[in-house]
Amino acid sequence: MTLGSEGGDRKVVLPRSIRKNWDLYLLVLPVVVYFILLKYLPMYGIQIAFKDFSASKGIWGSDWVGMKHFIRFFHNYQFWTLIRNTVEISGFQILVGFPIPILFALLVNEVRGRWFKKSVQSIAFMPHFLSTVVLVGMVMAFLSPSTGLVNHVIRLFGGEPVYFMTEPAMFKSIYVLSDVWQNMGFSSVLYIAVLAGIDKHLYEAAMIDGASKLKRLVHIAIPCLVPTAVIMFIFQFGTIMDIGFEKIYLMQNDLNRASSSVISTYVYEMGLLGSQFSFSAAVGLFNSVINLGLILIVNQLAKRAGGTSLW
């Protein structure tokens, strides 16, 4: 931005790129305002993690205590349980949930019937629009020991009802598999779009050379998906310590708490239920710093390995 003066009045002259593309800048303005108001300005409150926050004194007036709340969390008897559960659920989610949308996109791309192809995509896409409450209700209904469809099938084959939702060993599998079912179709949209954008001449040339469907898949489709898959993997790995709170909390009960207690539910219990705002802020900040470190490390490794990275 440059400043000029004419007749003693200072005149603001916008850069040429802004004047030329003002409509595009106007289009992106709501997004910028959203991030400033809801993402950056709230960072002002991070300082309560280093204070004994008191609502009567306010953020600035509260006493500074430094790393007191972080040390308290590190010495908490639940610390390693929370870390282990969070990492195990997230790791299992990446291990199962990351490759399945890619595999689904590859299979859909091979379908030649247009009507059938769109029908499969629509059916797989619909669960994404279910609310978390509805999804958890469906899971509990299907797995109910008395009226659940799964236990009806078990009884049909002479087995005893299984109390799925109260078994700590089954909680992680139920959480991850239900998440894969809900989000597989939505997560595959980006990969399907990439596959649809591949130059058809590549397939035609491969067919002329006698390449089978498997070889065309291995040597054309998959290499074209790799850059997108690497970017999505970095994003997903960068949130390995950040499991969604709502679904875990709704599925949690006293009997499966040994496997379902994660950092996000602990922050809720300490912050909102226990009114320990400074302590919960410290736990949340610790979680965010770990995620930031992981995404930086994975991004650098991906850049060195294949040249594809976020920056």
PyMOL commands that set and color helices and strands:
alter all, ss='L'
color gray80, all
select helices_A, chain A and resi 16-20+22-50+58-61+68-74+79-97+99-110+114-129+132-143+149-156+164-166+168-196+200-208+213-237+245-251+257-260+263-273+277-306
alter helices_A, ss='H'
color red, helices_A
select strands_A, chain A and resi 2-6+9-13+51-52+63-64
alter strands_A, ss='S'
color yellow, strands_A
deselect
rebuild
show_as cartoon
